[in-house]
Amino acid sequence: MGHRNVQGIGYDEKTDVIWQHEHGPRGGDELNVIMPGNNYGWPIATHGLDYNGARISPYKTYENMIDPKHIWVPSIAPSGLAIYRGDLFKDWDGDALIGGLASRDLRRVELDGSNNEEVLLADLDVRVRDVRVDKKGAILVLTDDPDNGMLLRITPKS
């Protein structure tokens, strides 16, 4: 309850946590931990604006509603979500990997409470439609382009 436009859901088997991200309106994209019976606020609590620039709500947080763990203002238009578990990128273990359609990159968000974020693949300047982690720990990224879409397999430099 209280979601606007869910785009990605990822289950972290190690922590037994379900992560979800959604498009906000103009800004206010969210990353949430999903738990049964909770209200995640939309449209009462939001960090985004209506497309015409008007405030949707005066509240960014509201009593008895769950605040997002991470927000993006301006919008990145999140797509695809994977929780990294693997040995190839040891420092990233447990982090979220999130595609950006509007931001045209891949985001790595540390889920350790710091919410540190790293922008990856921005130099490619492509819409990232989906992201997955294969059984060997390589990161698979699907780009969104009608003429030149790509499937990238990302591994560390040898």
HELIX and SHEET records of a PDB file:
HELIX    1   1 LYS A   90  TRP A   92  5                                   3    
HELIX    2   2 ALA A  122  LEU A  124  5                                   3    
SHEET    1   A 4 VAL A   6  ASP A  12  0                                        
SHEET    2   A 4 VAL A  17  GLU A  22 -1                                        
SHEET    3   A 4 ASP A  29  ILE A  34 -1                                        
SHEET    4   A 4 HIS A  70  TRP A  72 -1                                        
SHEET    1   B 4 PRO A  78  ILE A  83  0                                        
SHEET    2   B 4 ALA A  96  GLY A 100 -1                                        
SHEET    3   B 4 ASP A 105  VAL A 109 -1                                        
SHEET    4   B 4 GLU A 117  LEU A 120 -1                                        
SHEET    1   C 3 VAL A 128  VAL A 133  0                                        
SHEET    2   C 3 ILE A 139  THR A 143 -1                                        
SHEET    3   C 3 LEU A 151  ILE A 154 -1                                        
END                                                                             
